[in-house]
Amino acid sequence: MAAAGPRRSLRGAVCRQLLLTLVIFSLAAETCKEVILNVPSKLEADKIIGRVNLEECFSSADLIQSSDPDFRVLNDGSVYTARDVVLSDEKRSFTIRLSDKRKQTQKEVAVLLEHQKKVFKVLKKRHTRETVLRRAKRRWAPIPCSMQENSLGPFPLFLQQVESDAAQNYTVFYSISGRGVDQEPLNLFYIERDTGNLFCTRPVDREEYDVFDLIAYASTADGYSADQPLPLPIRVEDENDNHPVFTEAIYNFEVSESSRLGTTVGVVCATDRDEPDTMHTRLKYSILEQTPRSPGRFSVHPSTGVITTVSHYLDREVVDKYSLIMKVQDMDGQFFGLIGTSTCIITVTDSNDNAPTFRQKAYEAFVEENVFNVEILRISIEDKDLINTANWRANFTILKGNENGHFKISTDKGTNEGVLCVVKPLNYEENRQVNLEIGVSNEVPFARDIPRVTALNRALVTVHVRDLDEGPECSPAAQFVRIKENLAVGSKINGYKAYDPDSRSSNGLRYKKLHDPKGWITIDEISGSIITSKTLDREVETPKNELYNITVLVIDQDNRSCTGTLAVDIEDVNDNPPDILQDYVVICKPKMEYTDILAIDPDEPVHGAPFYFSLPNTSPEANRLWTLTKVNDTAARLSYRKNAGFQKYTIPITVKDRAGQSATKMLTVNLCDCPHPSQCRETSRSTGVILGKWAILAILLGIALLFSVLLTLVCGVFGATKGKRFPEDLAQQNLIISNTEAPGDDRVCSANGFMTQTVNNSSQGFCGTVGSGMKNGGQETIEMMKGGNQTLESCRGAGHHHTLDSCRGGHTEVDNCRYTYSEWHSFTQPRLGEESIRGHTG
């Protein structure tokens, strides 16, 4: 199937010529070693002549240079003319250098420029040859076809003829399908069933449909498919029918008035719906109009739309806002290109480019003496910068004349004025006039390269002090006097002095004492001298090293007054001996071998340490048992000798300061047998008696013996219950248990379960314990008690048996004690006495 008809041949030739031209440009752009660009003999400035594929040659290049200054190369490979160029020869060449600074590598691309006449001849020859070839051989294949956007017709518009090779042998019928036929937009294309002629029924907008992919079918009358379905793409050729449009109707930018030349203000951008990467969408930006018109302050890059300043400094105080009419034109800005416009508002922001200035060079102010915290002057300034900003707000400084700190200047935030105040009283007699130099600056640094403080922002202020009839002046307010302690009562010393500021004398002034902490002095009303009314003791005043302050009231003849302080420095004398801090100490023997004693002296250090400790000769007992050695200037070590026993000692210790003032103190020392001094004190408080180890052992043995006797008695009771009796020959050595019931015996049981036995008494239960023996003549009596008074009388002589009347109501026989009272007494008493003596000694 092939194209047919004269109209089809003409359109096919034009299509092939355009495609061939695109192929040549594409091949020139894709090569790396050498690129051929076909151009006319005359080239205008700032026109694109072609594009080189730099990415394919050297993708990492960060520097692009042209060897010919008549041409410049952009980063995307576009080649532009830098000025008007006329090609005198048919060919002209130059080199594009690509460099990678990081890798230190470089490549070159050769570019050859050729005239377009030769190209057209080649295209014509190729077109003639291709037409002959196409007509010599028919084939069922897709033929590139296009149609013009927004074509004027006439409609239906013939596009091309489709013909199948099977038509030579069969009767073939043609049909098509696809978008534009049976898909939206419907019925845009149709094909003649018999001839294969393809038609378009109405104009097409490329921005809505850029290509139509149709499918052509060839079939016989009986439905047989003569050929495979043929894809038939129809491309819509773009027409420059869309104006470029800015992305914003109004752009708003800001730029500082202190911006340098070339500062970027903002970027404008426009879009074009026509086919990309064609002249229809190659846009160029420009400024149509600036308001105010002159001088021109801004420029725009023709390709990027970046707006920059073309003036060194903008002045907001002259023009604070500019309005630009921006223009964008396609066809790379050629006169026949379509145009779009937008408005750009540029606001100039304030910078601190105007220094504040005083309205006057000199000012005068008046103030009365002795007043303070009063406003005396307001200073106005001028600043052209934007009001109520840091560039406008003023900072005032007193540069000279305020060395004594009498003045302070601040800024009134509402009016931006400098407010000069007196913060410390002035004295007319000392200084009748003060000259100040005031400087002013802004809160932020100055923007331009000039000094911040110039002759324009300095001013002189003369302050005149007015004289007043003043009262007495207590100057200085605090005066000092030195007095020795223990000075005789009635001694007179120079006191407080005030004066009349006008006459500079003290005549006619009266002095009174307002406050005296201890009431030690009185003050002379006429002279101000002080007289001691009590003995001054430096050690009584607390703290000792501080001054003794007396408040004085001074009154003149007009009853005007002032107050001052008389600071009395009480000079120390050596009137206090050193004093030992401890009164009572405990030394645990033998764990502790000594104790340290400390002394203090309330006098000044010159009358204090080093101290000298000693044991007086008047106490030979203390010197025999104790020794005293020096530890440091304020401490000594008291040690006992080996022959010192456990007891309390009263030791006299004498301590003397460096000036010879001494005192003797009786120190109580408890030499104790203890592991720690605190335990010694606790034992003495709770018991008052300390038992030795032998005494404790004797007590434990006595308790053990007592329990053995009780055990014997209990065993005898249980033995009697079973009918056992002791032999009569042993009656003299044992208690006999009797079970005989006897009426009339009264027994009263105590609270602990034992009974108190009386004569003719009977009760249930066993009562009593074995107690101590009592010896009365030749009779031995054993008293058994535990919480009661039950008694048992023994025989008056040996050989008699002993009976114990039981609580159970019978006579129970019990063995007598194996040891007599005398034997027990002779064993325990010496040992208890020995241990008791040891306990007291300890």
C-alpha positions in Angstrom: 0.0 0.0 0.0 1.5 3.4 -1.0 0.6 7.1 -1.2 -1.0 8.4 -4.4 -2.0 11.7 -6.1 -0.2 14.9 -6.8 -1.3 16.5 -3.5 0.0 13.5 -1.7 3.3 13.6 -3.5 3.8 17.3 -2.7 3.0 16.8 1.0 5.1 13.6 1.2 8.1 15.5 -0.3 7.7 18.2 2.3 7.4 15.7 5.1 10.5 13.8 4.0 12.5 17.1 3.6 11.6 18.1 7.2 12.4 14.7 8.6 15.7 14.5 6.8 16.6 17.9 8.2 15.8 16.7 11.7 17.8 13.6 11.2 20.8 15.6 10.1 20.5 17.9 13.2 20.0 14.9 15.5 23.1 13.1 14.1 25.1 16.3 14.4 24.1 16.7 18.0 24.7 13.1 19.0 28.3 12.9 17.7 31.1 13.5 20.1 34.2 13.7 17.9 32.8 16.2 15.3 29.5 18.1 15.1 28.2 19.6 11.9 25.7 22.5 12.1 24.0 23.8 9.0 23.5 27.5 9.2 22.8 30.4 6.8 25.6 32.6 5.7 24.4 35.5 7.9 23.9 35.0 11.7 22.3 37.5 14.0 23.6 38.1 17.6 22.1 36.0 20.5 20.5 33.5 18.1 20.7 29.7 18.6 22.3 27.9 15.7 22.3 24.3 17.1 22.8 22.0 20.0 25.7 19.6 20.9 25.2 16.6 23.1 27.8 17.3 25.8 26.5 14.6 28.2 27.4 11.9 25.7 30.9 13.3 25.2 31.8 14.3 28.8 29.1 14.0 31.5 31.1 15.2 34.4 32.3 18.5 32.8 31.9 21.5 35.0 33.6 24.1 32.7 32.5 24.7 29.1 34.6 27.1 26.8 34.5 28.0 23.2 37.6 28.6 21.2 35.8 31.1 19.0 34.6 34.3 20.8 31.9 34.8 18.2 30.0 31.8 19.7 29.0 30.8 23.3 27.9 27.4 24.5 25.4 26.9 27.4 25.4 24.0 29.9 22.7 22.1 27.9 24.9 22.2 24.7 23.0 25.1 23.0 25.2 27.1 20.7 24.5 30.8 20.5 26.0 33.6 18.5 27.7 36.2 20.7 27.5 38.9 17.9 26.4 39.3 14.3 28.4 36.8 12.2 28.9 36.6 8.4 30.3 33.3 7.0 32.4 34.3 4.0 33.5 30.7 3.4 31.3 27.7 2.9 32.7 26.2 6.1 33.8 27.5 9.5 34.9 25.5 12.5 35.7 26.0 16.2 36.3 23.8 19.2 34.3 23.3 22.5 36.5 22.6 25.5 35.0 20.5 28.3 36.9 20.4 31.6 36.5 18.6 34.9 38.4 20.6 37.5 38.0 18.0 40.3 39.4 15.1 38.1 41.8 17.5 36.2 40.6 16.1 32.8 39.7 17.8 29.6 38.0 16.9 26.3 37.3 18.8 23.1 34.4 18.7 20.6 35.0 20.0 17.1 32.1 22.0 15.6 31.8 22.5 11.8 29.4 25.2 10.4 28.2 24.7 6.8 26.0 26.8 4.5 22.4 25.7 4.1 22.4 25.9 0.2 24.4 22.8 -0.1 22.1 21.0 2.3 19.0 21.9 0.3 20.6 20.4 -2.9 21.4 17.2 -1.1 17.8 17.0 0.3 16.3 17.6 -3.1 18.4 14.8 -4.7 17.5 12.4 -1.8 13.8 13.3 -2.2 13.8 12.5 -6.0 15.6 9.2 -5.5 13.3 8.1 -2.6 10.2 8.9 -4.8 11.5 6.7 -7.6 12.2 3.9 -5.2 8.8 4.1 -3.5 6.9 4.0 -6.9 9.1 1.2 -8.2 8.0 -1.1 -5.3 4.7 -1.1 -3.6 4.5 -2.5 -0.1 2.0 -2.7 2.8 4.0 -0.6 5.4 3.3 2.5 7.6 4.0 5.7 5.8 4.9 8.7 8.0 2.0 11.2 7.8 1.2 14.5 9.4 -1.3 17.2 9.3 -1.2 20.9 10.2 -2.7 22.0 13.5 -5.7 24.3 13.0 -5.8 23.7 9.3 -8.2 25.9 7.3 -9.2 23.1 5.0 -11.1 22.7 2.7 -12.7 19.8 4.6 -12.8 16.9 4.3 -9.0 17.3 3.9 -7.2 14.6 2.0 -4.2 13.3 3.9 -2.9 10.3 1.9 -3.9 7.1 0.1 -3.4 3.7 1.6 -2.9 0.8 -0.8 -2.3 -2.9 -0.2 -0.1 -5.1 -2.4 -2.9 -7.7 -2.4 -5.0 -5.2 -4.5 -3.1 -6.5 -7.6 -4.7 -9.9 -7.3 -7.9 -9.3 -5.3 -10.7 -6.7 -4.9 -9.7 -5.2 -1.5 -11.8 -3.0 0.8 -10.2 -0.6 3.3 -11.2 0.4 6.8 -9.6 2.1 9.9 -10.1 2.2 13.6 -8.6 4.0 16.6 -8.8 7.4 18.3 -10.4 9.9 16.0 -12.5 7.2 14.3 -14.4 5.0 16.8 -12.8 6.6 19.8 -12.9 10.2 21.0 -12.9 12.5 19.1 -15.3 10.5 17.0 -15.5 10.7 13.2 -12.4 12.9 12.9 -10.9 10.6 10.2 -12.5 8.3 7.6 -11.2 6.2 4.7 -12.8 5.5 1.3 -13.7 1.9 1.2 -12.7 1.3 -2.3 -9.8 3.7 -3.0 -8.1 3.8 0.5 -8.0 7.6 0.5 -7.7 8.9 4.1 -9.5 12.2 5.0 -9.8 14.6 8.0 -13.2 16.1 8.6 -12.3 19.2 10.8 -9.4 21.2 12.4 -7.4 19.7 15.2 -5.7 21.3 18.2 -2.3 19.8 18.8 -2.3 20.9 22.5 -5.3 18.5 22.8 -4.2 15.7 20.5 -0.6 15.6 19.3 -0.8 12.2 17.5 -3.4 9.8 16.3 -2.5 6.1 16.2 -4.9 4.6 13.6 -5.0 1.0 12.5 -5.7 0.3 8.7 -7.3 -3.0 7.5 -7.4 -4.5 4.0 -10.0 -7.3 3.4 -11.7 -9.1 0.5 -15.4 -9.1 -0.2 -15.8 -12.4 1.7 -14.1 -11.0 4.8 -10.7 -12.5 4.1 -7.8 -10.3 5.5 -5.6 -9.7 2.6 -2.8 -8.2 4.8 -1.9 -7.8 8.4 -3.4 -4.7 10.1 -1.3 -1.7 9.4 -0.4 0.9 12.2 -1.0 4.3 10.7 0.3 7.2 13.0 -0.8 10.7 12.1 1.2 13.4 13.8 -0.3 16.9 14.2 2.2 19.5 13.2 2.4 22.3 15.8 1.4 25.8 15.0 2.5 28.8 17.1 -1.0 29.4 18.3 -0.4 29.8 22.1 0.9 32.9 23.7 3.4 32.4 26.5 1.8 33.0 29.9 3.6 34.1 33.2 3.0 31.9 36.2 1.9 34.9 38.2 -0.2 37.9 37.2 1.6 40.0 39.7 5.0 39.2 41.2 6.1 40.8 44.5 9.7 41.0 45.4 11.8 42.8 48.0 15.3 44.1 47.8 17.4 45.9 50.4 18.4 49.4 49.6 22.0 48.7 50.5 22.2 45.9 47.9 25.3 45.8 45.7 25.4 45.7 41.9 24.1 42.4 40.5 22.1 41.4 43.5 19.3 38.9 42.6 15.9 40.4 43.2 13.7 37.5 42.1 12.8 35.1 39.2 9.9 35.4 36.8 8.8 32.3 34.9 6.4 31.7 31.9 5.0 28.6 30.2 3.9 28.0 26.6 1.5 25.2 25.6 3.0 24.7 22.2 5.3 21.8 21.3 8.3 21.7 23.6 11.9 22.1 22.3 10.8 24.0 19.3 11.0 27.7 18.4 7.4 28.0 19.4 8.4 27.4 23.0 11.8 29.1 23.1 11.1 32.1 25.3 12.9 35.3 25.9 12.3 37.7 28.8 12.6 41.4 28.8 11.5 44.5 30.8 9.0 46.6 28.8 8.6 49.5 31.3 9.8 50.6 34.7 7.9 53.0 37.0 9.4 55.4 37.9 11.0 55.4 34.5 14.5 56.6 35.1 17.1 55.8 35.9 16.9 52.1 35.1 17.6 50.1 38.3 16.9 46.5 37.2 17.6 44.0 34.3 16.3 40.5 33.5 18.2 37.6 32.1 16.6 36.8 28.7 16.6 33.1 29.1 16.3 32.4 32.9 14.0 35.3 33.9 16.3 36.3 36.8 15.9 39.9 37.8 19.0 41.7 39.2 20.0 45.2 40.2 22.1 47.3 37.8 22.8 50.1 40.4 25.3 50.1 43.2 22.8 51.5 45.8 19.1 51.9 45.9 17.7 54.7 48.0 14.5 53.9 49.8 14.1 57.4 51.1 13.8 58.5 47.4 11.9 55.7 45.9 10.6 52.9 48.1 8.7 50.9 45.4 9.3 50.0 41.7 6.8 48.6 39.2 8.1 46.6 36.2 6.1 45.5 33.2 7.7 42.1 32.3 7.4 40.7 28.7 8.0 37.2 27.5 8.1 36.3 23.8 8.3 32.9 22.0 10.2 32.2 18.8 13.3 33.2 20.8 12.2 36.8 21.0 11.9 37.4 17.2 9.5 40.1 16.2 6.9 37.7 14.9 6.8 35.7 18.1 3.8 35.8 20.4 4.0 37.9 23.6 2.8 37.6 27.2 3.1 40.3 30.0 3.0 40.4 33.7 3.6 43.0 36.5 6.4 42.9 38.9 6.3 45.0 42.1 9.7 45.4 43.8 9.7 46.9 47.3 12.9 48.5 48.5 13.4 47.5 52.2 15.1 49.9 54.6 18.7 49.7 55.6 20.5 51.8 58.1 22.1 54.1 55.5 21.1 57.4 57.2 22.9 58.3 60.3 20.9 60.1 63.1 21.8 63.8 63.4 21.2 66.4 66.1 19.0 69.4 65.2 21.4 71.7 67.2 25.1 71.6 67.9 24.8 72.9 71.4 22.2 72.7 74.2 21.8 74.2 77.7 20.1 72.9 80.8 19.6 74.1 84.4 19.3 72.0 87.6 19.3 72.9 91.3 22.0 71.5 93.5 21.3 68.4 95.8 18.4 67.1 93.6 18.6 63.8 91.8 16.4 61.5 89.6 15.0 64.5 87.7 14.8 65.1 84.0 16.7 68.3 82.9 16.7 68.1 79.0 15.2 66.4 76.0 17.3 66.2 72.8 15.6 65.7 69.4 17.3 64.1 66.4 16.6 63.5 62.7 16.8 60.1 61.0 15.5 59.5 57.4 15.3 55.7 57.9 12.0 53.9 58.3 10.2 55.0 61.5 9.9 52.6 64.4 12.6 50.2 63.2 16.0 49.4 64.5 17.5 51.6 61.7 15.6 54.6 63.1 15.6 54.1 66.9 18.4 56.1 68.5 20.9 55.1 71.2 22.4 58.1 73.1 25.7 58.1 74.9 27.5 60.6 77.2 30.9 60.7 75.6 32.6 63.2 78.0 32.0 65.1 81.2 30.2 62.3 83.2 33.3 60.9 84.9 31.6 61.2 88.4 28.4 59.5 87.3 26.0 62.5 88.0 24.1 62.1 84.7 22.3 59.4 82.7 20.8 59.7 79.2 18.1 57.3 77.8 15.9 57.1 74.7 12.2 57.9 74.8 10.8 55.0 72.7 7.8 57.0 71.6 9.4 60.2 70.4 13.0 58.9 69.8 14.3 61.8 71.9 17.2 61.6 74.2 16.2 62.2 77.9 19.0 63.6 80.1 18.6 63.1 83.8 20.5 63.9 87.0 20.9 60.6 89.0 23.5 61.8 91.6 23.2 65.2 93.4 25.4 68.1 92.2 27.0 70.6 94.6 27.0 74.2 93.6 30.0 74.9 95.8 32.1 72.2 94.1 31.0 72.6 90.5 28.8 75.3 89.2 28.8 74.2 85.6 29.2 70.8 83.8 30.0 70.4 80.1 28.8 67.1 78.5 29.4 65.7 75.0 26.5 63.6 73.8 26.7 61.1 70.9 24.0 59.3 69.1 23.8 56.1 66.9 21.2 53.5 65.9 20.4 50.2 67.4 22.0 48.4 64.4 25.3 49.1 62.7 25.6 51.6 59.9 25.1 49.9 56.4 27.5 52.1 54.4 31.3 52.5 54.6 31.4 55.7 56.7 32.3 56.2 60.4 29.4 55.6 62.8 30.1 58.7 64.8 30.8 61.9 62.8 30.6 65.6 63.4 26.9 65.4 62.5 25.9 63.1 65.4 27.7 64.8 68.3 26.4 67.7 70.4 27.5 69.7 73.5 25.3 70.1 76.5 26.1 72.8 79.2 24.5 72.1 82.6 24.2 75.1 84.9 23.9 74.2 88.7 21.8 76.6 90.7 22.8 77.5 94.3 20.4 76.7 97.2 20.5 77.8 100.9 21.4 74.5 102.4 21.4 73.0 105.8 24.4 71.4 107.5 26.4 68.9 105.5 27.6 65.7 107.1 30.5 65.0 104.9 31.9 62.5 104.9 28.8 60.6 106.1 30.9 58.1 108.0 33.8 59.3 110.2 36.2 57.2 112.2 37.8 57.5 115.6 40.0 55.0 117.5 39.6 54.4 121.3 41.4 51.9 123.6 39.2 49.5 125.5 39.0 49.9 129.2 39.6 53.7 128.8 38.8 55.5 132.0 35.2 56.7 132.3 34.9 60.4 131.5 37.7 60.5 128.9 37.1 62.9 126.1 37.9 62.1 122.4 37.5 64.0 119.1 34.1 63.0 117.7 31.9 63.9 114.7 32.4 67.0 112.6 29.9 68.6 110.2 29.9 72.0 108.5 27.8 74.6 106.8 28.3 74.3 103.0 27.9 78.0 102.5 30.3 79.2 105.2 32.4 76.1 105.2 32.6 76.2 109.0 31.1 74.3 112.0 30.0 77.4 114.0 26.4 77.4 115.1 25.9 73.6 114.7 24.6 71.4 117.5 25.2 67.6 117.8 23.0 64.9 119.3 23.4 61.2 119.7 20.6 59.3 117.9 21.8 55.7 118.5 24.5 54.1 120.7 24.2 50.3 120.9 25.7 49.8 124.4 25.3 53.3 125.8 29.1 53.6 126.3 29.5 57.3 125.3 27.9 60.7 125.4 28.4 63.5 122.8 29.2 67.2 123.4 26.4 69.2 121.9 28.6 72.1 120.8 31.8 70.5 119.7 30.7 67.1 118.7 33.4 65.5 120.9 32.6 62.2 122.5 33.0 61.3 126.3 33.1 57.7 127.6 30.3 57.1 130.1 31.1 53.4 130.6 34.1 51.2 130.3 34.5 50.0 126.7 35.0 46.3 126.4 36.0 45.1 122.9 35.2 41.5 123.8 31.6 42.3 124.7 30.8 43.9 121.3 29.7 41.3 118.7 31.2 40.7 116.3 34.5 41.7 118.0 36.4 42.7 114.9 33.8 45.2 113.6 33.4 48.9 114.3 31.2 50.2 117.0 28.8 52.6 115.1 27.1 55.6 116.7 24.5 57.7 114.8 24.9 61.4 115.1 22.3 64.1 114.3 23.6 67.6 113.4 21.3 70.6 113.5 21.9 74.2 112.4 20.3 77.4 113.7 17.3 77.1 111.3 16.6 73.5 112.5 17.8 72.0 109.3 19.7 68.8 110.0 21.8 66.0 108.6 22.8 62.6 110.0 26.1 60.9 110.0 27.8 57.8 111.5 30.7 57.9 113.9 32.5 54.5 113.5 34.5 53.8 116.7 37.4 51.3 116.3 37.9 49.9 119.9 41.6 49.2 120.3 42.3 45.9 122.1 44.4 45.6 125.3 45.5 42.4 126.9 42.8 42.2 129.6 41.8 38.6 129.1 43.9 35.5 130.0 43.6 32.3 127.9 40.8 29.9 128.9 40.8 26.1 128.6 37.7 25.0 126.6 37.2 21.6 128.5 35.9 21.3 132.0 35.6 17.4 132.1 37.4 14.8 130.1 37.3 11.0 130.1 40.4 8.8 129.3 39.9 5.1 128.7 42.8 3.2 130.1 44.7 1.5 128.6 43.2 2.1 125.2 43.8 5.9 125.4 47.2 7.1 126.5 46.4 10.8 126.6 43.9 13.6 125.9 44.4 17.0 124.1 43.2 20.2 125.8 42.5 23.4 123.9 42.7 27.0 125.0 41.4 30.3 123.5 42.0 34.0 124.1 39.3 36.6 123.3 41.9 39.3 122.8 43.5 40.2 119.5 46.0 37.8 118.1 48.9 40.0 119.2 47.9 39.3 122.8 47.0 35.7 122.2 48.8 32.5 121.0 51.3 30.9 121.4 50.0 29.7 124.8 52.2 28.0 127.5 50.6 25.1 129.5 52.0 23.8 132.8 51.1 21.9 135.9 51.6 24.0 139.0 54.1 22.9 141.7 51.4 23.3 144.3 49.9 19.9 143.3 52.6 17.2 143.8 49.9 14.5 143.4 49.1 15.7 139.9 52.8 16.0 138.9 53.4 12.4 140.2 50.6 10.8 138.1 50.3 13.2 135.1 52.5 14.9 132.5 51.8 17.8 130.1 53.5 18.3 126.7 52.9 20.9 123.9 51.0 20.0 120.7 50.8 23.4 119.0 50.4 27.1 119.8 46.9 26.6 121.3 46.8 23.0 122.5 48.7 20.7 125.0 48.6 16.9 125.6 47.8 15.5 129.1 49.1 12.0 129.6 48.8 9.7 132.7 51.6 7.7 134.2 51.5 3.9 134.6 50.9 4.0 138.3 47.6 6.1 137.9 44.6 4.2 139.1 41.0 4.1 137.8 39.3 7.1 139.4 38.4 10.7 138.9 41.2 13.3 139.3 41.0 17.1 139.7 44.1 18.5 137.9 45.1 22.2 138.0 46.4 23.4 134.7 47.9 26.9 134.2 47.9 28.5 130.7 49.7 31.7 129.8 49.5 33.9 126.6 52.5 35.5 124.9 52.1 38.7 126.9 52.3 36.8 130.2 48.5 37.0 131.1 47.8 33.6 132.7 45.0 31.7 134.5 44.7 28.3 136.2 41.8 26.0 135.7 40.8 22.9 137.6 40.2 20.1 135.0 38.3 17.0 136.0 39.7 13.9 134.4 38.0 10.5 134.7 40.5 7.7 134.2 38.2 4.9 133.3 38.4 1.2 132.3 36.3 1.4 129.2 36.5 0.9 125.4 35.1 4.4 124.7 34.7 7.5 126.8 30.9 7.6 126.1 30.5 4.2 127.5 32.3 5.2 130.7 29.9 8.0 131.3 26.8 5.8 130.6 27.9 3.1 133.1 28.5 5.7 135.8 25.1 7.2 135.3 23.1 4.0 135.3 24.7 1.9 138.1 27.4 3.7 139.8 29.2 0.3 140.5 31.4 -1.6 138.1 31.8 -5.3 138.9 35.0 -7.1 138.1 35.2 -10.4 136.3 35.8 -12.5 139.5 32.8 -10.9 141.2 30.6 -11.8 138.2 32.0 -15.4 138.2 31.1 -15.8 141.9 27.6 -14.5 141.4 27.1 -17.0 138.5 28.4 -19.9 140.7 26.0 -18.9 143.5 23.0 -18.9 141.1 24.1 -22.3 139.8 24.3 -23.7 143.4 20.8 -22.3 144.2 19.3 -24.0 141.2 20.9 -27.3 142.3 19.3 -27.1 145.7 15.9 -26.4 144.1 16.4 -29.3 141.8 17.1 -31.6 144.8 13.9 -30.4 146.6 11.8 -31.0 143.5 13.2 -34.5 143.0 12.5 -35.3 146.7 8.9 -34.3 146.4 8.4 -36.6 143.4 10.2 -39.4 145.2 8.0 -39.1 148.2 4.9 -39.4 146.1 6.1 -42.9 145.0 6.5 -44.1 148.6 10.2 -43.7 148.8 11.8 -42.8 152.1 15.3 -41.9 153.1 17.1 -44.1 155.6 16.9 -42.9 159.2 20.6 -42.8 159.5 20.7 -40.0 157.0 18.1 -38.0 158.8 20.7 -35.7 160.2 21.9 -34.7 156.8 18.6 -34.4 154.9 15.2 -32.7 155.0 12.4 -35.2 155.8 9.4 -35.0 153.7 6.1 -35.7 155.5 2.8 -36.6 153.8 0.8 -36.5 157.0 -2.4 -34.4 156.8 -2.8 -32.1 159.7 -5.9 -29.9 160.1 -5.8 -26.3 161.1 -2.5 -25.4 159.3 -3.1 -22.0 157.5 -1.0 -21.2 154.4 -1.4 -18.2 152.1 -0.1 -18.5 148.5 1.8 -15.6 147.0 1.3 -14.1 143.6 4.2 -16.1 142.0 2.7 -19.5 142.8 4.4 -20.2 146.2 2.8 -20.1 149.6 3.5 -18.1 152.7 3.6 -20.6 155.6 2.6 -19.8 159.2 2.0 -22.0 162.2 -0.9 -24.5 161.9 -1.4 -23.6 158.3 -2.1 -25.9 155.4 -2.5 -25.2 151.7 -2.1 -26.8 148.3 1.0 -26.4 146.2 4.7 -26.3 146.9 6.0 -23.0 148.3 9.4 -21.4 148.9 13.0 -21.5 147.8 16.2 -22.1 149.6 17.5 -18.8 150.9 20.5 -17.7 152.9 21.4 -19.2 156.3 21.2 -17.3 159.5 23.2 -18.3 162.6 21.8 -17.6 166.1 23.8 -19.2 168.9 24.0 -22.9 168.3 20.9 -23.1 166.2 20.9 -23.1 162.4 17.8 -22.0 160.6 17.3 -22.4 156.8 14.8 -20.0 155.3 13.2 -21.0 152.1 11.4 -18.2 150.3 10.4 -17.0 146.9 8.0 -14.2 147.0 6.9 -15.1 150.5 8.0 -15.7 154.2 7.8 -19.5 154.5 10.4 -20.8 157.1 11.8 -24.1 158.1 13.3 -24.6 161.5 16.2 -27.0 161.7 17.2 -29.1 164.8 19.1 -27.2 167.4 21.9 -29.7 167.3 23.5 -32.4 165.1 21.7 -35.6 164.8 18.2 -34.1 164.8 16.2 -34.5 161.5 14.7 -31.5 159.7 11.1 -31.4 158.5 9.4 -29.2 155.8 5.7 -28.7 156.0 4.6 -29.0 152.4 2.0 -26.9 150.7 0.2 -30.1 149.7 -0.9 -30.7 153.3 1.5 -33.5 154.5 5.0 -33.9 155.9 7.5 -34.5 153.2 11.0 -35.7 154.1 13.8 -33.8 152.5 17.6 -34.3 152.5 19.4 -31.7 154.6 21.9 -29.4 152.9 25.2 -31.0 152.3 27.1 -27.9 153.3 26.6 -25.9 156.4 26.1 -22.1 156.4 29.4 -21.5 157.9 31.2 -23.4 155.1 29.3 -21.5 152.4 29.9 -18.2 154.1 33.6 -18.8 154.5 33.8 -19.7 150.7 31.9 -16.8 149.1 32.5 -13.8 151.3 36.2 -13.3 150.6 35.7 -13.5 146.9 32.7 -11.2 146.7 34.6 -8.6 148.7 37.7 -8.8 146.5 35.7 -8.3 143.3 33.6 -5.5 144.8 36.8 -3.6 145.6 38.0 -4.1 142.0 34.7 -2.9 140.6 34.9 0.3 142.6 38.5 0.9 141.6 37.7 0.4 138.0 
